């Protein structure tokens, strides 16, 4: 099914240009109870990556 979504983006240049503005960001977050790390990830606009990493 991912192949169908990929081809849909290629057909419409406007969607293709908009999709390139997003980045997958992965952040390690430490649990206050156990001290173990977990990962928080999200698709973020490229202008808001620093805000995502700075948030708790």
mmCIF file of the N, C-alpha and C atoms, coordinates in Angstrom:
data_MODEL
# 
_entry.id   MODEL 
# 
loop_
_atom_site.group_PDB 
_atom_site.id 
_atom_site.type_symbol 
_atom_site.label_atom_id 
_atom_site.label_alt_id 
_atom_site.label_comp_id 
_atom_site.label_asym_id 
_atom_site.label_entity_id 
_atom_site.label_seq_id 
_atom_site.pdbx_PDB_ins_code 
_atom_site.Cartn_x 
_atom_site.Cartn_y 
_atom_site.Cartn_z 
_atom_site.occupancy 
_atom_site.B_iso_or_equiv 
_atom_site.pdbx_formal_charge 
_atom_site.auth_seq_id 
_atom_site.auth_comp_id 
_atom_site.auth_asym_id 
_atom_site.auth_atom_id 
_atom_site.pdbx_PDB_model_num 
ATOM 1   N N  . UNK A 1 1  ? 0.809  -1.194 0.000  1.00 0.00 ? 1  UNK A N  1 
ATOM 2   C CA . UNK A 1 1  ? 0.000  0.000  0.000  1.00 0.00 ? 1  UNK A CA 1 
ATOM 3   C C  . UNK A 1 1  ? 0.851  1.256  0.000  1.00 0.00 ? 1  UNK A C  1 
ATOM 4   N N  . UNK A 1 2  ? 2.049  1.169  0.541  1.00 0.00 ? 2  UNK A N  1 
ATOM 5   C CA . UNK A 1 2  ? 2.917  2.334  0.533  1.00 0.00 ? 2  UNK A CA 1 
ATOM 6   C C  . UNK A 1 2  ? 3.274  2.717  -0.885 1.00 0.00 ? 2  UNK A C  1 
ATOM 7   N N  . UNK A 1 3  ? 3.330  1.733  -1.775 1.00 0.00 ? 3  UNK A N  1 
ATOM 8   C CA . UNK A 1 3  ? 3.654  2.020  -3.158 1.00 0.00 ? 3  UNK A CA 1 
ATOM 9   C C  . UNK A 1 3  ? 2.593  2.910  -3.790 1.00 0.00 ? 3  UNK A C  1 
ATOM 10  N N  . UNK A 1 4  ? 1.335  2.701  -3.477 1.00 0.00 ? 4  UNK A N  1 
ATOM 11  C CA . UNK A 1 4  ? 0.260  3.514  -4.030 1.00 0.00 ? 4  UNK A CA 1 
ATOM 12  C C  . UNK A 1 4  ? 0.375  4.955  -3.545 1.00 0.00 ? 4  UNK A C  1 
ATOM 13  N N  . UNK A 1 5  ? 0.717  5.148  -2.279 1.00 0.00 ? 5  UNK A N  1 
ATOM 14  C CA . UNK A 1 5  ? 0.855  6.495  -1.744 1.00 0.00 ? 5  UNK A CA 1 
ATOM 15  C C  . UNK A 1 5  ? 2.042  7.203  -2.385 1.00 0.00 ? 5  UNK A C  1 
ATOM 16  N N  . UNK A 1 6  ? 3.105  6.455  -2.623 1.00 0.00 ? 6  UNK A N  1 
ATOM 17  C CA . UNK A 1 6  ? 4.285  7.025  -3.241 1.00 0.00 ? 6  UNK A CA 1 
ATOM 18  C C  . UNK A 1 6  ? 3.976  7.522  -4.652 1.00 0.00 ? 6  UNK A C  1 
ATOM 19  N N  . UNK A 1 7  ? 3.240  6.735  -5.407 1.00 0.00 ? 7  UNK A N  1 
ATOM 20  C CA . UNK A 1 7  ? 2.919  7.134  -6.775 1.00 0.00 ? 7  UNK A CA 1 
ATOM 21  C C  . UNK A 1 7  ? 1.952  8.305  -6.785 1.00 0.00 ? 7  UNK A C  1 
ATOM 22  N N  . UNK A 1 8  ? 1.090  8.409  -5.793 1.00 0.00 ? 8  UNK A N  1 
ATOM 23  C CA . UNK A 1 8  ? 0.164  9.534  -5.723 1.00 0.00 ? 8  UNK A CA 1 
ATOM 24  C C  . UNK A 1 8  ? 0.926  10.840 -5.518 1.00 0.00 ? 8  UNK A C  1 
ATOM 25  N N  . UNK A 1 9  ? 1.978  10.791 -4.719 1.00 0.00 ? 9  UNK A N  1 
ATOM 26  C CA . UNK A 1 9  ? 2.785  11.993 -4.480 1.00 0.00 ? 9  UNK A CA 1 
ATOM 27  C C  . UNK A 1 9  ? 3.543  12.376 -5.742 1.00 0.00 ? 9  UNK A C  1 
ATOM 28  N N  . UNK A 1 10 ? 4.034  11.388 -6.472 1.00 0.00 ? 10 UNK A N  1 
ATOM 29  C CA . UNK A 1 10 ? 4.787  11.681 -7.692 1.00 0.00 ? 10 UNK A CA 1 
ATOM 30  C C  . UNK A 1 10 ? 3.911  12.303 -8.776 1.00 0.00 ? 10 UNK A C  1 
ATOM 31  N N  . UNK A 1 11 ? 2.640  11.956 -8.815 1.00 0.00 ? 11 UNK A N  1 
ATOM 32  C CA . UNK A 1 11 ? 1.748  12.475 -9.844 1.00 0.00 ? 11 UNK A CA 1 
ATOM 33  C C  . UNK A 1 11 ? 1.423  13.942 -9.629 1.00 0.00 ? 11 UNK A C  1 
ATOM 34  N N  . UNK A 1 12 ? 1.327  14.366 -8.398 1.00 0.00 ? 12 UNK A N  1 
ATOM 35  C CA . UNK A 1 12 ? 0.972  15.748 -8.097 1.00 0.00 ? 12 UNK A CA 1 
ATOM 36  C C  . UNK A 1 12 ? 2.216  16.488 -7.612 1.00 0.00 ? 12 UNK A C  1 
ATOM 37  N N  . UNK A 1 13 ? 2.792  17.374 -8.404 1.00 0.00 ? 13 UNK A N  1 
ATOM 38  C CA . UNK A 1 13 ? 4.028  18.065 -7.996 1.00 0.00 ? 13 UNK A CA 1 
ATOM 39  C C  . UNK A 1 13 ? 3.853  18.924 -6.754 1.00 0.00 ? 13 UNK A C  1 
ATOM 40  N N  . UNK A 1 14 ? 2.646  19.425 -6.516 1.00 0.00 ? 14 UNK A N  1 
ATOM 41  C CA . UNK A 1 14 ? 2.411  20.252 -5.325 1.00 0.00 ? 14 UNK A CA 1 
ATOM 42  C C  . UNK A 1 14 ? 2.537  19.408 -4.062 1.00 0.00 ? 14 UNK A C  1 
ATOM 43  N N  . UNK A 1 15 ? 1.966  18.195 -4.068 1.00 0.00 ? 15 UNK A N  1 
ATOM 44  C CA . UNK A 1 15 ? 2.084  17.300 -2.916 1.00 0.00 ? 15 UNK A CA 1 
ATOM 45  C C  . UNK A 1 15 ? 3.522  16.857 -2.712 1.00 0.00 ? 15 UNK A C  1 
ATOM 46  N N  . UNK A 1 16 ? 4.227  16.629 -3.799 1.00 0.00 ? 16 UNK A N  1 
ATOM 47  C CA . UNK A 1 16 ? 5.614  16.211 -3.718 1.00 0.00 ? 16 UNK A CA 1 
ATOM 48  C C  . UNK A 1 16 ? 6.470  17.298 -3.069 1.00 0.00 ? 16 UNK A C  1 
ATOM 49  N N  . UNK A 1 17 ? 6.253  18.532 -3.443 1.00 0.00 ? 17 UNK A N  1 
ATOM 50  C CA . UNK A 1 17 ? 7.012  19.642 -2.878 1.00 0.00 ? 17 UNK A CA 1 
ATOM 51  C C  . UNK A 1 17 ? 6.691  19.822 -1.402 1.00 0.00 ? 17 UNK A C  1 
ATOM 52  N N  . UNK A 1 18 ? 5.429  19.639 -1.024 1.00 0.00 ? 18 UNK A N  1 
ATOM 53  C CA . UNK A 1 18 ? 5.037  19.791 0.377  1.00 0.00 ? 18 UNK A CA 1 
ATOM 54  C C  . UNK A 1 18 ? 5.609  18.665 1.235  1.00 0.00 ? 18 UNK A C  1 
ATOM 55  N N  . UNK A 1 19 ? 5.668  17.459 0.709  1.00 0.00 ? 19 UNK A N  1 
ATOM 56  C CA . UNK A 1 19 ? 6.177  16.314 1.466  1.00 0.00 ? 19 UNK A CA 1 
ATOM 57  C C  . UNK A 1 19 ? 7.659  16.462 1.781  1.00 0.00 ? 19 UNK A C  1 
ATOM 58  N N  . UNK A 1 20 ? 8.378  17.155 0.958  1.00 0.00 ? 20 UNK A N  1 
ATOM 59  C CA . UNK A 1 20 ? 9.823  17.339 1.181  1.00 0.00 ? 20 UNK A CA 1 
ATOM 60  C C  . UNK A 1 20 ? 10.114 18.310 2.316  1.00 0.00 ? 20 UNK A C  1 
ATOM 61  N N  . UNK A 1 21 ? 9.108  18.998 2.802  1.00 0.00 ? 21 UNK A N  1 
ATOM 62  C CA . UNK A 1 21 ? 9.290  19.952 3.895  1.00 0.00 ? 21 UNK A CA 1 
ATOM 63  C C  . UNK A 1 21 ? 9.198  19.295 5.265  1.00 0.00 ? 21 UNK A C  1 
ATOM 64  N N  . UNK A 1 22 ? 8.917  18.006 5.326  1.00 0.00 ? 22 UNK A N  1 
ATOM 65  C CA . UNK A 1 22 ? 8.769  17.304 6.599  1.00 0.00 ? 22 UNK A CA 1 
ATOM 66  C C  . UNK A 1 22 ? 9.937  16.370 6.847  1.00 0.00 ? 22 UNK A C  1 
ATOM 67  N N  . UNK A 1 23 ? 10.285 16.213 8.131  1.00 0.00 ? 23 UNK A N  1 
ATOM 68  C CA . UNK A 1 23 ? 11.402 15.385 8.540  1.00 0.00 ? 23 UNK A CA 1 
ATOM 69  C C  . UNK A 1 23 ? 10.954 14.478 9.670  1.00 0.00 ? 23 UNK A C  1 
ATOM 70  N N  . UNK A 1 24 ? 11.434 13.242 9.669  1.00 0.00 ? 24 UNK A N  1 
ATOM 71  C CA . UNK A 1 24 ? 11.156 12.332 10.780 1.00 0.00 ? 24 UNK A CA 1 
ATOM 72  C C  . UNK A 1 24 ? 12.203 12.596 11.855 1.00 0.00 ? 24 UNK A C  1 
ATOM 73  N N  . UNK A 1 25 ? 11.746 12.913 13.054 1.00 0.00 ? 25 UNK A N  1 
ATOM 74  C CA . UNK A 1 25 ? 12.631 13.242 14.162 1.00 0.00 ? 25 UNK A CA 1 
ATOM 75  C C  . UNK A 1 25 ? 12.426 12.216 15.269 1.00 0.00 ? 25 UNK A C  1 
ATOM 76  N N  . UNK A 1 26 ? 13.535 11.696 15.795 1.00 0.00 ? 26 UNK A N  1 
ATOM 77  C CA . UNK A 1 26 ? 13.486 10.724 16.884 1.00 0.00 ? 26 UNK A CA 1 
ATOM 78  C C  . UNK A 1 26 ? 14.249 11.322 18.068 1.00 0.00 ? 26 UNK A C  1 
ATOM 79  N N  . UNK A 1 27 ? 13.605 11.302 19.235 1.00 0.00 ? 27 UNK A N  1 
ATOM 80  C CA . UNK A 1 27 ? 14.179 11.914 20.441 1.00 0.00 ? 27 UNK A CA 1 
ATOM 81  C C  . UNK A 1 27 ? 14.190 10.889 21.563 1.00 0.00 ? 27 UNK A C  1 
ATOM 82  N N  . UNK A 1 28 ? 15.322 10.750 22.252 1.00 0.00 ? 28 UNK A N  1 
ATOM 83  C CA . UNK A 1 28 ? 15.411 9.861  23.407 1.00 0.00 ? 28 UNK A CA 1 
ATOM 84  C C  . UNK A 1 28 ? 14.894 10.597 24.637 1.00 0.00 ? 28 UNK A C  1 
ATOM 85  N N  . UNK A 1 29 ? 13.960 9.972  25.358 1.00 0.00 ? 29 UNK A N  1 
ATOM 86  C CA . UNK A 1 29 ? 13.352 10.576 26.546 1.00 0.00 ? 29 UNK A CA 1 
ATOM 87  C C  . UNK A 1 29 ? 13.592 9.633  27.720 1.00 0.00 ? 29 UNK A C  1 
ATOM 88  N N  . UNK A 1 30 ? 14.102 10.162 28.811 1.00 0.00 ? 30 UNK A N  1 
ATOM 89  C CA . UNK A 1 30 ? 14.386 9.351  29.988 1.00 0.00 ? 30 UNK A CA 1 
ATOM 90  C C  . UNK A 1 30 ? 13.195 9.335  30.935 1.00 0.00 ? 30 UNK A C  1 
ATOM 91  N N  . UNK A 1 31 ? 12.821 8.149  31.394 1.00 0.00 ? 31 UNK A N  1 
ATOM 92  C CA . UNK A 1 31 ? 11.705 7.997  32.318 1.00 0.00 ? 31 UNK A CA 1 
ATOM 93  C C  . UNK A 1 31 ? 12.141 8.440  33.716 1.00 0.00 ? 31 UNK A C  1 
ATOM 94  N N  . UNK A 1 32 ? 11.347 9.290  34.388 1.00 0.00 ? 32 UNK A N  1 
ATOM 95  C CA . UNK A 1 32 ? 11.732 9.738  35.727 1.00 0.00 ? 32 UNK A CA 1 
ATOM 96  C C  . UNK A 1 32 ? 11.645 8.625  36.776 1.00 0.00 ? 32 UNK A C  1 
ATOM 97  N N  . UNK A 1 33 ? 10.776 7.638  36.569 1.00 0.00 ? 33 UNK A N  1 
ATOM 98  C CA . UNK A 1 33 ? 10.605 6.559  37.543 1.00 0.00 ? 33 UNK A CA 1 
ATOM 99  C C  . UNK A 1 33 ? 11.719 5.523  37.460 1.00 0.00 ? 33 UNK A C  1 
ATOM 100 N N  . UNK A 1 34 ? 11.964 5.000  36.265 1.00 0.00 ? 34 UNK A N  1 
ATOM 101 C CA . UNK A 1 34 ? 12.905 3.888  36.119 1.00 0.00 ? 34 UNK A CA 1 
ATOM 102 C C  . UNK A 1 34 ? 14.271 4.324  35.624 1.00 0.00 ? 34 UNK A C  1 
ATOM 103 N N  . UNK A 1 35 ? 14.359 5.464  34.988 1.00 0.00 ? 35 UNK A N  1 
ATOM 104 C CA . UNK A 1 35 ? 15.626 5.918  34.428 1.00 0.00 ? 35 UNK A CA 1 
ATOM 105 C C  . UNK A 1 35 ? 15.910 5.312  33.062 1.00 0.00 ? 35 UNK A C  1 
ATOM 106 N N  . UNK A 1 36 ? 15.003 4.497  32.567 1.00 0.00 ? 36 UNK A N  1 
ATOM 107 C CA . UNK A 1 36 ? 15.184 3.881  31.255 1.00 0.00 ? 36 UNK A CA 1 
ATOM 108 C C  . UNK A 1 36 ? 14.817 4.883  30.161 1.00 0.00 ? 36 UNK A C  1 
ATOM 109 N N  . UNK A 1 37 ? 15.416 4.705  29.018 1.00 0.00 ? 37 UNK A N  1 
ATOM 110 C CA . UNK A 1 37 ? 15.134 5.582  27.888 1.00 0.00 ? 37 UNK A CA 1 
ATOM 111 C C  . UNK A 1 37 ? 14.041 4.987  27.011 1.00 0.00 ? 37 UNK A C  1 
ATOM 112 N N  . UNK A 1 38 ? 13.199 5.858  26.505 1.00 0.00 ? 38 UNK A N  1 
ATOM 113 C CA . UNK A 1 38 ? 12.222 5.492  25.481 1.00 0.00 ? 38 UNK A CA 1 
ATOM 114 C C  . UNK A 1 38 ? 12.381 6.513  24.363 1.00 0.00 ? 38 UNK A C  1 
ATOM 115 N N  . UNK A 1 39 ? 11.790 6.232  23.249 1.00 0.00 ? 39 UNK A N  1 
ATOM 116 C CA . UNK A 1 39 ? 11.965 7.098  22.105 1.00 0.00 ? 39 UNK A CA 1 
ATOM 117 C C  . UNK A 1 39 ? 10.639 7.707  21.682 1.00 0.00 ? 39 UNK A C  1 
ATOM 118 N N  . UNK A 1 40 ? 10.675 9.008  21.448 1.00 0.00 ? 40 UNK A N  1 
ATOM 119 C CA . UNK A 1 40 ? 9.513  9.735  20.961 1.00 0.00 ? 40 UNK A CA 1 
ATOM 120 C C  . UNK A 1 40 ? 9.838  10.146 19.529 1.00 0.00 ? 40 UNK A C  1 
ATOM 121 N N  . UNK A 1 41 ? 8.964  9.798  18.608 1.00 0.00 ? 41 UNK A N  1 
ATOM 122 C CA . UNK A 1 41 ? 9.237  10.145 17.220 1.00 0.00 ? 41 UNK A CA 1 
ATOM 123 C C  . UNK A 1 41 ? 8.038  10.826 16.598 1.00 0.00 ? 41 UNK A C  1 
ATOM 124 N N  . UNK A 1 42 ? 8.302  11.603 15.584 1.00 0.00 ? 42 UNK A N  1 
ATOM 125 C CA . UNK A 1 42 ? 7.219  12.295 14.916 1.00 0.00 ? 42 UNK A CA 1 
ATOM 126 C C  . UNK A 1 42 ? 7.658  12.879 13.588 1.00 0.00 ? 42 UNK A C  1 
ATOM 127 N N  . UNK A 1 43 ? 6.683  13.137 12.738 1.00 0.00 ? 43 UNK A N  1 
ATOM 128 C CA . UNK A 1 43 ? 6.926  13.816 11.476 1.00 0.00 ? 43 UNK A CA 1 
ATOM 129 C C  . UNK A 1 43 ? 6.697  15.305 11.728 1.00 0.00 ? 43 UNK A C  1 
ATOM 130 N N  . UNK A 1 44 ? 7.755  16.087 11.578 1.00 0.00 ? 44 UNK A N  1 
ATOM 131 C CA . UNK A 1 44 ? 7.729  17.494 11.951 1.00 0.00 ? 44 UNK A CA 1 
ATOM 132 C C  . UNK A 1 44 ? 8.139  18.336 10.742 1.00 0.00 ? 44 UNK A C  1 
ATOM 133 N N  . UNK A 1 45 ? 7.525  19.493 10.615 1.00 0.00 ? 45 UNK A N  1 
ATOM 134 C CA . UNK A 1 45 ? 7.931  20.426 9.554  1.00 0.00 ? 45 UNK A CA 1 
ATOM 135 C C  . UNK A 1 45 ? 9.378  20.830 9.807  1.00 0.00 ? 45 UNK A C  1 
ATOM 136 N N  . UNK A 1 46 ? 10.143 20.999 8.750  1.00 0.00 ? 46 UNK A N  1 
ATOM 137 C CA . UNK A 1 46 ? 11.578 21.245 8.898  1.00 0.00 ? 46 UNK A CA 1 
ATOM 138 C C  . UNK A 1 46 ? 11.900 22.531 9.664  1.00 0.00 ? 46 UNK A C  1 
ATOM 139 N N  . UNK A 1 47 ? 10.981 23.471 9.718  1.00 0.00 ? 47 UNK A N  1 
ATOM 140 C CA . UNK A 1 47 ? 11.204 24.702 10.462 1.00 0.00 ? 47 UNK A CA 1 
ATOM 141 C C  . UNK A 1 47 ? 10.970 24.519 11.970 1.00 0.00 ? 47 UNK A C  1 
ATOM 142 N N  . UNK A 1 48 ? 10.324 23.440 12.380 1.00 0.00 ? 48 UNK A N  1 
ATOM 143 C CA . UNK A 1 48 ? 9.962  23.257 13.780 1.00 0.00 ? 48 UNK A CA 1 
ATOM 144 C C  . UNK A 1 48 ? 10.731 22.113 14.447 1.00 0.00 ? 48 UNK A C  1 
ATOM 145 N N  . UNK A 1 49 ? 11.838 21.680 13.854 1.00 0.00 ? 49 UNK A N  1 
ATOM 146 C CA . UNK A 1 49 ? 12.610 20.567 14.409 1.00 0.00 ? 49 UNK A CA 1 
ATOM 147 C C  . UNK A 1 49 ? 13.215 20.966 15.756 1.00 0.00 ? 49 UNK A C  1 
ATOM 148 N N  . UNK A 1 50 ? 13.772 22.157 15.859 1.00 0.00 ? 50 UNK A N  1 
ATOM 149 C CA . UNK A 1 50 ? 14.389 22.595 17.122 1.00 0.00 ? 50 UNK A CA 1 
ATOM 150 C C  . UNK A 1 50 ? 13.358 22.694 18.242 1.00 0.00 ? 50 UNK A C  1 
ATOM 151 N N  . UNK A 1 51 ? 12.146 23.136 17.925 1.00 0.00 ? 51 UNK A N  1 
ATOM 152 C CA . UNK A 1 51 ? 11.080 23.201 18.929 1.00 0.00 ? 51 UNK A CA 1 
ATOM 153 C C  . UNK A 1 51 ? 10.716 21.826 19.433 1.00 0.00 ? 51 UNK A C  1 
ATOM 154 N N  . UNK A 1 52 ? 10.654 20.840 18.521 1.00 0.00 ? 52 UNK A N  1 
ATOM 155 C CA . UNK A 1 52 ? 10.331 19.468 18.894 1.00 0.00 ? 52 UNK A CA 1 
ATOM 156 C C  . UNK A 1 52 ? 11.409 18.900 19.822 1.00 0.00 ? 52 UNK A C  1 
ATOM 157 N N  . UNK A 1 53 ? 12.670 19.131 19.497 1.00 0.00 ? 53 UNK A N  1 
ATOM 158 C CA . UNK A 1 53 ? 13.757 18.604 20.317 1.00 0.00 ? 53 UNK A CA 1 
ATOM 159 C C  . UNK A 1 53 ? 13.875 19.318 21.655 1.00 0.00 ? 53 UNK A C  1 
ATOM 160 N N  . UNK A 1 54 ? 13.488 20.576 21.713 1.00 0.00 ? 54 UNK A N  1 
ATOM 161 C CA . UNK A 1 54 ? 13.574 21.332 22.965 1.00 0.00 ? 54 UNK A CA 1 
ATOM 162 C C  . UNK A 1 54 ? 12.432 21.016 23.917 1.00 0.00 ? 54 UNK A C  1 
ATOM 163 N N  . UNK A 1 55 ? 11.300 20.539 23.389 1.00 0.00 ? 55 UNK A N  1 
ATOM 164 C CA . UNK A 1 55 ? 10.153 20.244 24.258 1.00 0.00 ? 55 UNK A CA 1 
ATOM 165 C C  . UNK A 1 55 ? 10.408 18.994 25.071 1.00 0.00 ? 55 UNK A C  1 
ATOM 166 N N  . UNK A 1 56 ? 9.686  18.898 26.212 1.00 0.00 ? 56 UNK A N  1 
ATOM 167 C CA . UNK A 1 56 ? 9.865  17.725 27.073 1.00 0.00 ? 56 UNK A CA 1 
ATOM 168 C C  . UNK A 1 56 ? 8.771  16.743 26.890 1.00 0.00 ? 56 UNK A C  1 
# 
